[in-house]
Amino acid sequence: MNNFPITAAFMQRGTDFLGCETAIMCGAMSWVSERNLVAAISNAGGFGVIACGAMTPELLDREIAATKALTTKPFGVNLITMHPALFDLIAVCRKHGVTHVVLAGGIPPKGSVEAIKDGGDTKVICFAPTLALAKKLLRSGADAMVIEGMEAGGHIGPVSTSVLAQEILPALAAEHLIFVAGGIGRGEAIAGYLEMGAAGVQLGTRFACATESIAHPDFKKAFFRASAREAIASVQVDPRLPVIPVRALKNKGTEEFTAKQREVAALLDAGEVDMGEAQLQIEHFWAGALRRAVIDGDVENGSVMAGQSVGMVTKEEPAAEIIAELMSQCETALAK
C-alpha cells in the first residue's frame, strides 16, 4: 500500500475492518472461491472469501483448514442463509476462529447473527438490495454491508450498482462500513465509489480467471471470448415461484434452467413439494450446473456465471497482478 498512499487513505476504514492491506474483497463464487484462489487473494493483500454454497459442515471444515494451511492472512466465509445446516456451518466457522462471516442469499434467519457473534469478535457482513433493508440489518447486528448491483454475476438483485451507491452511500457510509459490488472491472470505478464514501469494494468476475483459480481452462476461455452483453440474467417463468435471477453467459444451460423452473412449479402445483423445498431444488440445480461449467469445463450445458464486467477479462493473470493493476488505476484516478 506504500505505493498507493491516496487509495490507502480512502480504504483505511475498510482495511482496518478486514485486517488486510487493500479493501478489495473477492466475491464468493461457488466452486471457484475455494482454498487456492482465496489464499492467493489474501496473500496478495486482498480479502479472500470461501464460497460455502451447498457444502456440508464436514466439507466446510476441511476447506477452512486447507485454506489456513495456504495463508496466515485473514479471510472470510460466505454462508447461504437458506442452507438447511446453516447453524452447523456457523459452528464450524467458530471452531476455526474465522474472523468474518458473510451472510448471503436472503434475510438472515432469527438467531444466526447472534450465533456467529456469540462469545467472540467475529464480524458479520450482510448484503442489502435496498436502503431500508440495509438499515434494518445494521440495527440487527451486521457489522458491514455489501451493496451489489444487478451487473454482478451469479445471483443478482433488480437495481444497478450506480443507483444503489447513490441511494445508500450518502445515507449510511459516514457511520457504517459499506462495500460496493457489481460490474467493477477497473480501478477508476473503485476510485469513484471510494470518493462517494465506500469503505472498499468486492469483485468476483475479475478474479474468476486468475492463474490460481481452479476453474477449467474452457471456463476461462469462455470469459475471454465474452462481451458484456453476453452475460444475461435468467428469466422467472412463474410468478408463484420466486426465483432470484442469476447472471451467466447465454448457452444451452440457461435454457435448461427455464425448463427446470417449469418442472419445479408443476411439483409445487401438485402439492408434492412446499415453497422451501422448491427453492432448494432451484439452488441445487444451480450448484450442479455451475460445477459442470467450472470443474468439468462443460460451458455449453453448464452455468457459466459471469458479471457484465466479463468483457474486461481478457487473459489469465495472477491474483496479485490483478490487485496491483486495480490499485494503480485507482490511485491514478484519485490523484487527478
C-alpha positions as CSV (number, residue, x, y, z in Angstrom):
1,M,0.0,0.0,0.0
2,N,3.0,2.3,0.3
3,N,2.9,2.7,-3.5
4,F,-0.8,3.9,-3.3
5,P,-1.0,6.4,-0.4
6,I,-4.1,8.2,-1.6
7,T,-6.0,4.9,-2.1
8,A,-4.7,3.7,1.2
9,A,-6.2,6.7,3.0
10,F,-9.6,6.2,1.3
11,M,-9.6,2.5,2.2
12,Q,-8.4,2.9,5.7
13,R,-11.7,2.1,7.4
14,G,-12.1,-1.0,5.2
15,T,-8.6,-2.3,5.7
16,D,-8.9,-1.8,9.4
17,F,-12.1,-3.8,9.5
18,L,-10.9,-6.6,7.2
19,G,-7.4,-6.8,8.6
20,C,-5.8,-6.8,5.2
21,E,-3.7,-4.4,3.1
22,T,-6.3,-3.5,0.4
23,A,-10.0,-3.2,0.9
24,I,-10.7,-5.4,-2.1
25,M,-12.8,-8.4,-1.3
26,C,-13.3,-11.3,-3.6
27,G,-16.9,-12.2,-4.2
28,A,-17.8,-15.8,-3.1
29,M,-18.2,-17.8,-6.3
30,S,-19.2,-21.4,-5.7
31,W,-16.6,-23.9,-6.9
32,V,-14.2,-21.0,-7.8
33,S,-13.7,-19.3,-4.4
34,E,-12.0,-22.2,-2.8
35,R,-8.7,-22.6,-0.9
36,N,-6.4,-21.8,-3.8
37,L,-8.0,-18.6,-5.0
38,V,-8.9,-17.4,-1.5
39,A,-5.4,-17.9,-0.2
40,A,-3.9,-16.3,-3.2
41,I,-6.0,-13.2,-2.9
42,S,-5.4,-12.9,0.8
43,N,-1.7,-13.4,0.3
44,A,-1.7,-10.6,-2.3
45,G,-3.2,-8.2,0.3
46,G,-6.8,-8.5,-0.7
47,F,-9.6,-10.3,1.2
48,G,-10.5,-13.8,0.0
49,V,-13.8,-15.3,0.9
50,I,-14.6,-19.1,0.8
51,A,-17.9,-19.8,-1.0
52,C,-19.6,-22.4,1.2
53,G,-22.5,-22.7,-1.2
54,A,-24.0,-26.2,-0.8
55,M,-21.1,-27.6,1.2
56,T,-21.8,-29.9,4.2
57,P,-20.4,-28.8,7.5
58,E,-17.7,-31.6,7.1
59,L,-16.7,-30.2,3.7
60,L,-16.5,-26.6,5.0
61,D,-14.4,-27.8,8.0
62,R,-11.9,-29.3,5.6
63,E,-11.9,-26.3,3.2
64,I,-11.2,-23.8,6.0
65,A,-8.4,-26.0,7.4
66,A,-6.9,-26.3,3.9
67,T,-7.1,-22.5,3.3
68,K,-5.4,-21.8,6.6
69,A,-2.6,-24.1,5.5
70,L,-2.0,-21.9,2.5
71,T,-2.2,-18.4,4.1
72,T,-1.8,-16.8,7.5
73,K,-3.7,-13.7,6.3
74,P,-7.3,-13.0,7.2
75,F,-10.1,-14.5,5.0
76,G,-13.8,-14.9,5.3
77,V,-16.5,-17.5,4.7
78,N,-19.7,-16.9,2.8
79,L,-22.8,-18.8,4.0
80,I,-26.1,-19.0,2.2
81,T,-28.9,-18.1,4.6
82,M,-31.3,-20.8,3.3
83,H,-28.8,-23.6,3.8
84,P,-30.6,-26.2,5.9
85,A,-27.5,-26.7,8.1
86,L,-26.7,-23.0,8.5
87,F,-26.2,-23.2,12.3
88,D,-23.9,-26.2,12.0
89,L,-21.9,-24.3,9.4
90,I,-21.7,-21.3,11.8
91,A,-20.4,-23.7,14.4
92,V,-17.6,-24.8,12.0
93,C,-16.6,-21.2,11.4
94,R,-16.5,-20.5,15.1
95,K,-14.4,-23.7,15.7
96,H,-11.8,-22.4,13.2
97,G,-11.8,-18.8,14.5
98,V,-13.0,-17.4,11.2
99,T,-12.8,-13.6,11.6
100,H,-15.5,-12.6,9.1
101,V,-18.7,-14.4,8.1
102,V,-20.7,-13.2,5.1
103,L,-24.4,-14.0,5.0
104,A,-25.9,-14.1,1.5
105,G,-29.0,-15.2,-0.3
106,G,-31.7,-13.5,1.8
107,I,-32.5,-12.1,5.2
108,P,-30.5,-13.9,7.9
109,P,-32.8,-16.3,9.9
110,K,-33.5,-15.5,13.5
111,G,-30.6,-16.1,15.8
112,S,-28.0,-16.6,13.0
113,V,-26.2,-13.2,13.5
114,E,-26.2,-13.8,17.3
115,A,-24.8,-17.4,16.8
116,I,-21.9,-16.0,14.7
117,K,-21.0,-13.4,17.3
118,D,-21.6,-15.5,20.4
119,G,-18.6,-15.4,22.7
120,G,-16.2,-13.9,20.1
121,D,-15.3,-11.0,17.9
122,T,-16.3,-12.4,14.6
123,K,-17.6,-9.8,12.2
124,V,-20.8,-10.3,10.2
125,I,-21.2,-8.9,6.7
126,C,-24.6,-8.9,5.0
127,F,-26.0,-8.0,1.6
128,A,-28.7,-5.3,1.2
129,P,-30.6,-4.6,-2.1
130,T,-32.4,-1.5,-0.5
131,L,-31.6,1.3,1.9
132,A,-34.4,0.2,4.2
133,L,-33.1,-3.4,4.5
134,A,-29.5,-2.1,5.0
135,K,-30.7,0.0,7.9
136,K,-32.6,-3.0,9.4
137,L,-29.7,-5.4,9.1
138,L,-27.3,-2.9,10.7
139,R,-29.7,-2.5,13.6
140,S,-29.9,-6.3,13.8
141,G,-26.1,-6.6,14.4
142,A,-24.5,-6.6,10.9
143,D,-21.0,-5.0,11.2
144,A,-20.8,-4.1,7.5
145,M,-22.9,-4.2,4.3
146,V,-22.2,-5.2,0.7
147,I,-24.4,-3.4,-1.8
148,E,-24.3,-5.4,-5.0
149,G,-25.9,-4.2,-8.2
150,M,-27.5,-6.2,-11.0
151,E,-24.4,-6.1,-13.1
152,A,-22.8,-8.7,-10.9
153,G,-22.5,-12.4,-11.8
154,G,-24.4,-15.2,-10.1
155,H,-27.5,-14.3,-8.0
156,I,-28.5,-10.7,-8.5
157,G,-31.0,-8.1,-7.4
158,P,-33.1,-5.7,-9.6
159,V,-31.2,-2.4,-9.2
160,S,-27.9,-1.3,-10.8
161,T,-24.8,-0.7,-8.8
162,S,-24.6,3.0,-9.6
163,V,-28.2,3.6,-8.4
164,L,-27.7,1.6,-5.2
165,A,-24.5,3.5,-4.5
166,Q,-26.3,6.9,-4.9
167,E,-29.1,5.8,-2.6
168,I,-27.2,4.1,0.1
169,L,-23.7,5.6,0.4
170,P,-24.8,9.2,1.2
171,A,-27.2,7.9,3.8
172,L,-25.0,5.3,5.6
173,A,-21.4,5.5,4.6
174,A,-20.3,8.2,7.1
175,E,-21.3,6.0,10.1
176,H,-21.2,2.5,8.7
177,L,-18.9,0.3,6.6
178,I,-20.3,-0.2,3.1
179,F,-18.6,-2.2,0.4
180,V,-19.7,-1.8,-3.2
181,A,-20.0,-4.7,-5.7
182,G,-21.4,-5.4,-9.1
183,G,-19.8,-4.6,-12.5
184,I,-16.5,-3.4,-11.2
185,G,-13.7,-4.2,-13.6
186,R,-11.2,-1.3,-13.3
187,G,-9.6,0.8,-10.6
188,E,-11.3,4.0,-11.9
189,A,-14.7,2.6,-10.8
190,I,-13.2,1.7,-7.4
191,A,-12.0,5.3,-7.0
192,G,-15.4,6.7,-7.8
193,Y,-17.1,4.6,-5.1
194,L,-14.4,5.4,-2.5
195,E,-15.0,9.1,-3.2
196,M,-18.7,8.5,-2.5
197,G,-17.8,7.0,0.9
198,A,-17.5,3.3,0.3
199,A,-15.1,1.5,2.7
200,G,-14.0,-0.8,-0.1
201,V,-15.2,-2.9,-3.0
202,Q,-16.0,-6.5,-3.9
203,L,-15.1,-8.1,-7.2
204,G,-15.8,-11.6,-8.5
205,T,-15.7,-11.8,-12.3
206,R,-12.2,-10.3,-12.5
207,F,-10.8,-13.0,-10.2
208,A,-12.6,-16.0,-11.7
209,C,-9.9,-16.4,-14.3
210,A,-6.9,-15.7,-12.1
211,T,-4.0,-18.0,-12.5
212,E,-4.7,-19.5,-9.1
213,S,-8.4,-20.2,-9.9
214,I,-9.1,-23.9,-10.3
215,A,-11.7,-23.2,-13.0
216,H,-11.4,-25.4,-16.1
217,P,-9.4,-23.9,-19.0
218,D,-12.6,-23.9,-21.1
219,F,-14.5,-22.0,-18.5
220,K,-11.8,-19.3,-18.6
221,K,-11.7,-19.3,-22.4
222,A,-15.5,-18.6,-22.3
223,F,-14.8,-15.5,-20.2
224,F,-12.0,-14.3,-22.5
225,R,-14.3,-14.6,-25.6
226,A,-17.4,-13.0,-24.0
227,S,-18.6,-9.4,-24.2
228,A,-20.6,-7.6,-21.5
229,R,-23.9,-8.1,-23.4
230,E,-23.5,-11.9,-23.4
231,A,-23.8,-12.0,-19.6
232,I,-27.5,-12.2,-19.3
233,A,-30.0,-12.5,-16.3
234,S,-32.2,-15.6,-16.1
235,V,-35.9,-15.2,-16.6
236,Q,-38.5,-16.1,-14.0
237,V,-41.3,-18.1,-15.7
238,D,-43.8,-18.5,-12.9
239,P,-44.7,-15.6,-10.5
240,R,-45.7,-18.1,-7.8
241,L,-42.2,-19.4,-7.6
242,P,-40.0,-16.5,-6.6
243,V,-36.6,-17.2,-8.1
244,I,-33.6,-14.9,-7.6
245,P,-32.3,-14.1,-11.1
246,V,-28.8,-15.4,-12.0
247,R,-26.5,-13.7,-14.4
248,A,-24.5,-16.0,-16.6
249,L,-23.2,-16.3,-20.2
250,K,-26.0,-17.3,-22.5
251,N,-25.9,-21.0,-23.6
252,K,-28.0,-24.2,-23.5
253,G,-27.7,-24.2,-19.7
254,T,-29.7,-21.0,-19.4
255,E,-32.5,-22.6,-21.5
256,E,-32.4,-25.7,-19.2
257,F,-33.0,-23.5,-16.2
258,T,-36.2,-22.3,-17.8
259,A,-37.3,-25.9,-18.2
260,K,-36.3,-26.7,-14.6
261,Q,-38.4,-23.8,-13.3
262,R,-41.5,-25.2,-15.1
263,E,-40.8,-28.7,-13.6
264,V,-40.5,-27.4,-10.1
265,A,-43.6,-25.2,-10.5
266,A,-45.6,-28.3,-11.5
267,L,-44.4,-30.1,-8.4
268,L,-45.5,-27.1,-6.4
269,D,-48.9,-27.1,-8.0
270,A,-49.3,-30.8,-7.3
271,G,-48.5,-30.3,-3.7
272,E,-45.6,-32.6,-3.9
273,V,-43.1,-30.0,-2.6
274,D,-43.5,-26.9,-0.4
275,M,-42.1,-23.5,-1.3
276,G,-38.9,-24.0,0.7
277,E,-38.2,-27.3,-1.0
278,A,-39.0,-25.8,-4.4
279,Q,-36.4,-23.1,-3.8
280,L,-33.8,-25.6,-2.6
281,Q,-34.3,-27.6,-5.8
282,I,-33.6,-24.5,-7.8
283,E,-30.5,-23.8,-5.7
284,H,-29.3,-27.4,-6.2
285,F,-29.9,-27.0,-10.0
286,W,-27.5,-24.0,-10.0
287,A,-24.9,-25.8,-7.9
288,G,-24.8,-28.7,-10.3
289,A,-24.9,-26.6,-13.4
290,L,-22.1,-24.4,-12.1
291,R,-20.0,-27.4,-11.2
292,R,-20.4,-28.8,-14.8
293,A,-19.0,-25.5,-16.2
294,V,-16.3,-24.6,-13.6
295,I,-14.9,-28.1,-12.8
296,D,-15.8,-30.2,-15.9
297,G,-15.5,-27.4,-18.5
298,D,-18.9,-28.0,-20.0
299,V,-19.5,-24.4,-21.0
300,E,-22.4,-25.3,-23.2
301,N,-24.7,-27.2,-20.8
302,G,-23.3,-25.9,-17.5
303,S,-23.8,-22.5,-15.9
304,V,-21.1,-20.0,-16.8
305,M,-21.9,-17.4,-14.1
306,A,-20.3,-14.1,-15.0
307,G,-20.9,-10.4,-14.4
308,Q,-21.2,-7.8,-17.1
309,S,-17.5,-6.8,-16.4
310,V,-16.6,-10.1,-18.1
311,G,-15.8,-8.1,-21.2
312,M,-12.8,-6.7,-19.3
313,V,-11.4,-10.1,-18.6
314,T,-9.1,-10.9,-21.5
315,K,-6.3,-13.1,-20.1
316,E,-5.3,-15.3,-17.2
317,E,-3.1,-13.5,-14.7
318,P,-2.0,-13.9,-11.0
319,A,-4.3,-12.5,-8.4
320,A,-1.5,-10.3,-7.1
321,E,-1.2,-8.7,-10.6
322,I,-5.0,-8.1,-10.8
323,I,-5.0,-6.4,-7.4
324,A,-1.9,-4.3,-8.2
325,E,-3.4,-3.2,-11.5
326,L,-6.7,-2.2,-9.9
327,M,-4.9,-0.3,-7.1
328,S,-2.7,1.5,-9.7
329,Q,-5.7,2.6,-11.7
330,C,-7.5,3.7,-8.6
331,E,-4.5,5.7,-7.4
332,T,-4.1,7.5,-10.7
333,A,-7.8,8.4,-10.8
334,L,-7.8,9.7,-7.2
335,A,-4.7,11.7,-7.8
336,K,-6.3,13.7,-10.6
